[in-house]
Amino acid sequence: MERLGVGIGWRPEIADAVERLEGLDWVEVVAENVCPGHLPESLLRLRERGVRVVPHGVSLGLGGADRPDPAKLAALGERAVALGAPLVTEHIAFVRTSSPPLEAGHLLPVPRTRDALDVLCENVRIAQDALPVPLALENIAALVSWPGEELTEARFLRELVERTGVRLLVDVANLHTNRVNRGEDPAAVLDGIPLEALAYVHVAGGVERDGVWHDTHAHPVPPVVLEVLARLRERVDPPGVLLERDDDFPPEAELAAELGRIRAVVEAGGPPGILRERVALREDAPGRASEAVRTRVGLGQAALLSALVAGTPVPEGFDRQRVRVQARALAAKRASVVAKLAPELPELLGGPDAYRSAFLGYSRSRPMRNGYRRDALDFAEYLLVRDLPADPAARRRLTAWWRDRSGARPPGRVTRWARALVGRAP
């Protein structure tokens, strides 16, 4: 793996500050947030300076029971080519189910079972064959643990690498999150994973509330996460380390100071050097996951996701309290993202508090099925069906907003009456 150095996650809100950061080696960009034919001027200027750009995907769901969407793979590959990226990255997670069709809007953990590993490995090989550059996968933070797991995190990751040759993106903040939330020792994970496959490292901030660590990417990197980075540095000199910040962006000087602290940890580590040998691929690994295996994995994931976003009973063996906490967190994230995509909605509803209350009521009966932009339109229709907002002028503005973006006529009174009669949300 070529050396990347120390970098930061590029976001539009801090684009100017990122360009001014001294000693910046590279940036990472959320793949779904850029268009290959219309790259942001800031990214183009960074590339002209020799700053490398790596696309980081969040929507493939390679840990899901379905095979990867060819269109999503093609889109990720196009962004890698457009950015001249040395690799692309994604997550070891599932994000949706097809039966029933549900979207989490968030990265959810796959069960560490043989069945789930078989599915993941085949999906990874499909992705590797379709992508024009190498693929690296990130360990995710999780609140919920699956019952009946057969493998440790380290063994799961090692077998994934041995069976596919995929590289690893190790997120040390996620290792700390899982220490708090699931009792997993970061040192044991670092001792057991194949660091020869390390592509680069993520570092991010979070906050602990009521015994739960929230991986927010909106707080400063705490010393405890830097300690995990130092423990990794004792084992290997990582090819790259990147600071992630997605919200509540601090002043430029604070970003620079955080990068400086990260760089200091990496440079203070000294030997050992970067591991050059690749993990030997297993010749006896299964090539495909049977349809029966995919069905079993899909049923389990659908049951969990339905409990999280559709209010169905929590599957047997899960911690019910943790599932409820995760469900609330998913609903809150959904409301926050929709408000960012459609800032007119909180304004039309009389402010953030009124918007949040209305959206959370909507989300309890309407799971997300086709992404956040569609969710914003569905929420607006949900309001209009109920003759909301109460203010007629605001309702007229919402109707115009909905019509402009949906290309359709809003539901009439007969439609609203019929839907109410059968007890269906739109």
C-alpha positions as CSV (number, residue, x, y, z in Angstrom):
1,M,0.0,0.0,0.0
2,E,1.5,3.4,-1.0
3,R,2.0,6.0,1.7
4,L,-0.8,8.6,2.0
5,G,0.4,10.5,5.1
6,V,-1.9,12.6,7.3
7,G,-5.2,13.9,5.9
8,I,-8.7,15.1,6.7
9,G,-12.2,14.4,5.5
10,W,-13.1,17.0,2.9
11,R,-16.6,18.5,3.5
12,P,-18.1,21.5,1.7
13,E,-18.6,23.4,5.0
14,I,-14.8,23.4,5.7
15,A,-13.5,23.4,2.1
16,D,-11.7,26.7,2.4
17,A,-10.2,25.8,5.7
18,V,-9.0,22.5,4.3
19,E,-7.2,24.2,1.4
20,R,-5.3,26.4,3.9
21,L,-4.2,23.6,6.2
22,E,-0.4,23.4,6.2
23,G,1.3,20.0,5.5
24,L,-1.9,18.3,4.3
25,D,-1.1,15.2,2.4
26,W,-4.5,13.9,1.3
27,V,-8.2,14.2,1.8
28,E,-11.1,11.8,1.8
29,V,-14.5,12.6,0.3
30,V,-17.9,10.9,0.8
31,A,-18.3,9.3,-2.6
32,E,-22.1,9.8,-2.8
33,N,-21.7,13.6,-2.3
34,V,-19.7,14.3,-5.4
35,C,-20.5,14.1,-9.1
36,P,-17.7,12.9,-11.5
37,G,-18.6,15.5,-14.1
38,H,-18.9,18.4,-11.7
39,L,-16.3,18.1,-9.1
40,P,-16.1,20.9,-6.5
41,E,-13.5,23.6,-7.4
42,S,-11.9,23.1,-4.1
43,L,-11.2,19.4,-4.8
44,L,-9.8,20.3,-8.2
45,R,-7.4,22.9,-6.7
46,L,-6.2,20.4,-4.1
47,R,-5.5,17.8,-6.8
48,E,-3.6,20.4,-8.8
49,R,-1.4,20.8,-5.7
50,G,-0.7,17.1,-5.5
51,V,-3.1,16.4,-2.7
52,R,-4.5,12.9,-3.3
53,V,-8.3,12.4,-3.0
54,V,-9.9,9.1,-1.8
55,P,-13.6,8.4,-2.3
56,H,-15.3,6.8,0.8
57,G,-18.6,5.1,0.0
58,V,-21.4,4.8,2.6
59,S,-24.3,3.1,0.6
60,L,-23.1,-0.1,-0.9
61,G,-24.1,-2.3,2.0
62,L,-21.6,-5.1,1.2
63,G,-22.6,-6.9,4.4
64,G,-26.2,-7.1,3.3
65,A,-27.9,-10.3,2.1
66,D,-28.3,-9.1,-1.5
67,R,-25.5,-9.0,-4.0
68,P,-24.1,-5.5,-4.6
69,D,-26.0,-3.2,-6.9
70,P,-24.1,-2.9,-10.2
71,A,-25.2,0.7,-10.6
72,K,-23.8,1.7,-7.2
73,L,-20.5,-0.2,-7.9
74,A,-20.3,1.6,-11.3
75,A,-20.9,5.0,-9.7
76,L,-18.2,4.4,-7.0
77,G,-15.8,3.3,-9.8
78,E,-16.5,6.5,-11.8
79,R,-15.7,8.6,-8.8
80,A,-12.4,6.8,-8.3
81,V,-11.4,7.5,-11.9
82,A,-12.6,11.1,-11.9
83,L,-10.6,11.8,-8.7
84,G,-7.5,9.8,-9.8
85,A,-7.8,7.9,-6.5
86,P,-5.3,5.2,-5.5
87,L,-8.1,3.2,-3.9
88,V,-11.8,3.4,-2.8
89,T,-13.2,2.5,0.6
90,E,-16.5,1.3,2.1
91,H,-17.8,-0.4,5.2
92,I,-18.4,-3.8,6.7
93,A,-22.0,-3.2,7.2
94,F,-25.5,-3.6,5.9
95,V,-27.8,-0.6,5.2
96,R,-31.0,-2.0,3.7
97,T,-33.1,-5.0,3.2
98,S,-35.0,-6.0,0.0
99,S,-37.7,-8.1,1.7
100,P,-39.3,-6.0,3.1
101,P,-37.8,-3.0,1.3
102,L,-36.3,-0.9,4.2
103,E,-33.5,1.6,4.5
104,A,-31.6,2.2,7.7
105,G,-30.0,5.5,6.6
106,H,-27.1,4.3,8.7
107,L,-24.4,1.6,8.9
108,L,-25.5,-1.4,10.8
109,P,-23.3,-4.3,12.0
110,V,-23.4,-7.7,10.3
111,P,-23.5,-10.8,12.6
112,R,-20.1,-12.3,13.0
113,T,-21.3,-15.7,11.9
114,R,-20.0,-18.1,9.2
115,D,-23.1,-17.5,7.1
116,A,-22.7,-13.7,7.2
117,L,-19.0,-14.1,6.4
118,D,-19.7,-16.2,3.4
119,V,-22.1,-13.6,2.1
120,L,-19.8,-10.7,2.8
121,C,-16.8,-12.4,1.1
122,E,-18.8,-13.1,-2.1
123,N,-20.1,-9.5,-2.1
124,V,-16.6,-8.2,-1.7
125,R,-15.2,-10.3,-4.5
126,I,-18.0,-9.0,-6.8
127,A,-17.1,-5.4,-5.8
128,Q,-13.4,-6.0,-6.4
129,D,-14.0,-7.4,-9.9
130,A,-16.2,-4.3,-10.7
131,L,-14.0,-1.6,-9.3
132,P,-11.0,0.0,-11.2
133,V,-8.8,0.4,-8.1
134,P,-8.2,-1.6,-4.9
135,L,-10.9,-1.7,-2.2
136,A,-10.5,-1.2,1.5
137,L,-13.2,-1.9,4.1
138,E,-13.8,-0.2,7.4
139,N,-14.8,-1.7,10.8
140,I,-17.9,0.1,12.0
141,A,-19.0,1.4,15.4
142,A,-22.1,-0.4,16.8
143,L,-24.5,-0.2,19.7
144,V,-26.2,-3.5,19.2
145,S,-24.6,-7.0,19.4
146,W,-26.0,-9.9,17.5
147,P,-26.9,-13.0,19.5
148,G,-25.2,-16.3,18.6
149,E,-22.1,-14.8,17.1
150,E,-19.4,-17.4,16.2
151,L,-16.3,-15.3,15.6
152,T,-14.5,-12.5,17.3
153,E,-14.1,-9.2,15.5
154,A,-10.4,-9.9,14.9
155,R,-11.1,-13.4,13.6
156,F,-13.9,-12.2,11.4
157,L,-11.6,-9.5,9.8
158,R,-8.7,-11.8,9.4
159,E,-10.8,-14.4,7.6
160,L,-12.3,-11.7,5.4
161,V,-8.8,-10.6,4.3
162,E,-7.5,-14.2,3.9
163,R,-10.5,-15.1,1.7
164,T,-10.7,-11.9,-0.5
165,G,-7.4,-10.1,-0.3
166,V,-9.3,-6.9,0.6
167,R,-7.5,-4.1,2.4
168,L,-8.6,-2.8,5.8
169,L,-9.4,0.7,6.9
170,V,-9.1,0.6,10.7
171,D,-11.2,3.2,12.5
172,V,-9.6,3.6,16.0
173,A,-12.6,5.7,17.2
174,N,-14.9,2.8,16.3
175,L,-12.7,0.4,18.2
176,H,-13.1,2.7,21.3
177,T,-16.9,2.9,20.6
178,N,-17.2,-0.8,20.6
179,R,-15.2,-1.1,23.8
180,V,-17.7,1.1,25.6
181,N,-20.9,-0.2,23.9
182,R,-20.1,-3.9,23.4
183,G,-17.2,-4.6,25.8
184,E,-14.7,-5.4,23.1
185,D,-11.0,-4.8,23.8
186,P,-9.3,-2.7,21.1
187,A,-5.9,-4.2,21.9
188,A,-7.3,-7.7,21.2
189,V,-8.6,-6.6,17.9
190,L,-5.3,-4.9,17.0
191,D,-3.4,-8.1,18.0
192,G,-5.6,-10.3,15.9
193,I,-6.2,-8.4,12.6
194,P,-3.8,-8.7,9.7
195,L,-2.1,-5.3,9.8
196,E,-0.3,-6.3,6.6
197,A,-3.5,-5.4,4.9
198,L,-3.8,-2.0,6.5
199,A,-4.7,0.7,3.9
200,Y,-5.2,3.6,6.3
201,V,-6.7,4.7,9.7
202,H,-9.7,6.9,10.7
203,V,-9.6,9.0,13.8
204,A,-12.8,10.8,15.0
205,G,-14.5,12.3,18.0
206,G,-17.6,11.3,20.0
207,V,-19.3,11.7,23.3
208,E,-20.5,9.3,26.1
209,R,-24.1,9.7,27.4
210,D,-25.6,7.4,30.0
211,G,-23.0,4.7,29.4
212,V,-23.4,4.7,25.6
213,W,-20.6,6.1,23.4
214,H,-22.0,8.0,20.4
215,D,-19.6,8.1,17.5
216,T,-20.7,11.6,16.4
217,H,-17.8,12.9,14.3
218,A,-19.0,16.2,15.7
219,H,-16.8,16.5,18.8
220,P,-13.0,16.8,19.3
221,V,-10.9,13.7,19.2
222,P,-10.6,12.6,22.9
223,P,-7.4,11.4,24.5
224,V,-8.8,7.9,24.8
225,V,-9.1,7.6,21.0
226,L,-5.6,9.0,20.5
227,E,-4.4,6.2,22.9
228,V,-5.9,3.6,20.7
229,L,-4.1,5.2,17.7
230,A,-0.9,5.0,19.7
231,R,-1.4,1.3,20.4
232,L,-1.9,0.7,16.7
233,R,1.2,2.8,16.0
234,E,3.2,0.5,18.3
235,R,2.4,-2.4,16.0
236,V,2.7,-0.7,12.6
237,D,3.5,2.6,10.9
238,P,0.2,3.2,9.1
239,P,0.3,4.2,5.4
240,G,-2.2,6.9,6.1
241,V,-4.2,8.5,9.0
242,L,-7.2,10.7,8.5
243,L,-9.3,13.0,10.8
244,E,-13.0,12.7,10.2
245,R,-15.3,15.6,11.1
246,D,-18.9,15.7,9.8
247,D,-20.7,18.3,11.9
248,D,-20.3,21.2,14.4
249,F,-17.2,22.2,12.5
250,P,-14.7,24.1,14.7
251,P,-12.6,27.1,13.7
252,E,-9.8,26.5,11.3
253,A,-7.2,26.7,14.1
254,E,-8.8,23.9,16.0
255,L,-8.9,21.7,13.0
256,A,-5.2,22.3,12.4
257,A,-4.5,21.6,16.1
258,E,-6.3,18.3,16.0
259,L,-4.3,17.3,12.9
260,G,-1.2,18.3,14.8
261,R,-2.0,16.0,17.7
262,I,-2.7,13.1,15.4
263,R,0.5,13.7,13.5
264,A,2.4,13.8,16.8
265,V,1.1,10.4,17.8
266,V,2.1,8.9,14.5
267,E,5.5,10.4,14.4
268,A,6.3,9.6,18.1
269,G,5.7,5.9,17.4
270,G,9.0,5.2,15.7
271,P,9.6,1.6,14.4
272,P,8.2,-0.8,13.4
273,G,8.0,0.2,9.7
274,I,5.1,-0.3,7.3
275,L,4.5,-4.0,6.8
276,R,5.0,-4.8,3.1
277,E,4.0,-8.5,3.0
278,R,0.4,-9.2,1.9
279,V,-1.7,-11.8,3.7
280,A,-1.6,-15.1,2.0
281,L,-5.0,-15.9,0.4
282,R,-6.7,-19.1,1.4
283,E,-7.1,-21.6,-1.4
284,D,-9.8,-23.6,0.4
285,A,-12.2,-20.7,1.0
286,P,-15.7,-21.1,-0.4
287,G,-16.3,-19.2,-3.6
288,R,-20.0,-18.4,-3.3
289,A,-22.6,-18.1,-0.6
290,S,-25.6,-20.4,-1.3
291,E,-29.0,-18.9,-1.8
292,A,-30.1,-20.7,1.5
293,V,-27.3,-18.9,3.3
294,R,-28.3,-15.6,1.8
295,T,-31.9,-16.2,2.8
296,R,-30.9,-16.9,6.4
297,V,-28.8,-13.8,6.6
298,G,-31.5,-11.7,5.0
299,L,-34.2,-12.9,7.4
300,G,-32.1,-12.0,10.4
301,Q,-31.2,-8.6,9.0
302,A,-34.8,-7.8,8.0
303,A,-36.0,-8.7,11.5
304,L,-33.5,-6.4,13.2
305,L,-34.0,-3.5,10.7
306,S,-37.7,-3.7,10.9
307,A,-37.5,-3.5,14.7
308,L,-35.3,-0.4,14.4
309,V,-37.3,1.6,11.8
310,A,-40.8,0.1,11.6
311,G,-41.6,-0.6,15.3
312,T,-41.9,-4.4,15.0
313,P,-41.0,-6.6,18.0
314,V,-37.3,-6.9,18.8
315,P,-36.0,-10.3,17.6
316,E,-35.2,-12.9,20.2
317,G,-31.7,-12.6,21.8
318,F,-31.1,-8.9,21.2
319,D,-30.8,-6.4,24.1
320,R,-34.2,-4.7,23.9
321,Q,-33.0,-1.5,25.6
322,R,-30.1,-1.2,23.2
323,V,-32.3,-1.7,20.2
324,R,-34.7,1.0,21.5
325,V,-31.7,3.4,21.9
326,Q,-30.5,2.6,18.4
327,A,-34.0,3.1,17.0
328,R,-34.2,6.6,18.6
329,A,-30.7,7.4,17.3
330,L,-31.7,6.4,13.8
331,A,-34.9,8.5,13.9
332,A,-32.9,11.5,15.2
333,K,-30.3,11.1,12.5
334,R,-33.0,10.8,9.8
335,A,-34.7,14.0,11.0
336,S,-31.3,15.8,11.1
337,V,-30.3,14.8,7.6
338,V,-33.7,15.6,6.0
339,A,-33.5,19.1,7.7
340,K,-30.1,19.6,6.1
341,L,-31.3,18.5,2.7
342,A,-34.6,20.5,2.9
343,P,-34.0,23.5,5.3
344,E,-37.3,25.0,4.2
345,L,-39.2,22.3,6.2
346,P,-38.2,23.4,9.7
347,E,-39.0,27.0,8.7
348,L,-42.4,26.1,7.3
349,L,-43.3,24.2,10.5
350,G,-42.4,27.0,12.8
351,G,-38.8,26.1,13.9
352,P,-36.6,23.2,14.8
353,D,-38.6,21.9,17.7
354,A,-41.9,21.8,15.9
355,Y,-40.2,20.2,12.9
356,R,-38.5,17.6,15.0
357,S,-41.7,16.6,16.8
358,A,-43.6,16.3,13.5
359,F,-40.9,14.4,11.8
360,L,-40.5,11.9,14.6
361,G,-44.2,11.3,14.6
362,Y,-44.0,10.7,10.8
363,S,-41.0,8.4,11.2
364,R,-42.8,6.0,13.6
365,S,-45.3,5.1,10.9
366,R,-43.2,5.6,7.7
367,P,-39.9,3.7,7.5
368,M,-37.4,5.2,4.9
369,R,-37.4,3.2,1.7
370,N,-35.6,5.1,-0.9
371,G,-33.0,7.5,0.5
372,Y,-33.1,10.8,2.3
373,R,-34.3,13.0,-0.6
374,R,-37.3,10.8,-1.2
375,D,-37.9,10.9,2.6
376,A,-38.1,14.7,2.6
377,L,-40.8,14.5,-0.1
378,D,-42.7,11.8,1.7
379,F,-42.6,13.8,4.9
380,A,-44.1,16.8,3.1
381,E,-46.8,14.7,1.6
382,Y,-47.5,13.2,5.0
383,L,-48.0,16.7,6.4
384,L,-50.3,17.8,3.5
385,V,-52.5,14.7,3.8
386,R,-53.1,15.8,7.4
387,D,-53.8,19.5,6.5
388,L,-50.6,20.6,8.1
389,P,-49.0,23.0,8.8
390,A,-52.1,24.6,10.4
391,D,-51.3,28.0,9.0
392,P,-52.9,28.2,5.5
393,A,-50.1,30.3,4.1
394,A,-47.4,27.9,5.3
395,R,-49.4,25.0,3.9
396,R,-49.6,26.7,0.5
397,R,-45.9,27.3,0.5
398,L,-45.3,23.6,1.5
399,T,-47.6,22.5,-1.3
400,A,-45.6,24.6,-3.8
401,W,-42.3,23.2,-2.4
402,W,-43.6,19.6,-2.7
403,R,-44.9,20.2,-6.2
404,D,-41.7,21.8,-7.5
405,R,-39.6,18.8,-6.3
406,S,-41.9,15.9,-7.0
407,G,-43.3,16.8,-10.4
408,A,-46.7,15.7,-9.3
409,R,-49.9,17.1,-7.9
410,P,-50.4,17.0,-4.2
411,P,-53.0,14.6,-2.9
412,G,-56.6,16.0,-3.1
413,R,-59.2,15.9,-0.4
414,V,-60.8,12.7,-1.7
415,T,-57.4,11.0,-1.6
416,R,-56.7,12.2,1.9
417,W,-60.1,11.1,3.1
418,A,-59.6,7.6,1.5
419,R,-56.2,7.2,3.1
420,A,-57.5,8.2,6.5
421,L,-60.4,5.8,6.2
422,V,-58.2,2.8,5.7
423,G,-55.7,4.0,8.4
424,R,-52.8,4.3,6.0
425,A,-50.1,6.9,6.2
426,P,-49.2,8.2,2.7
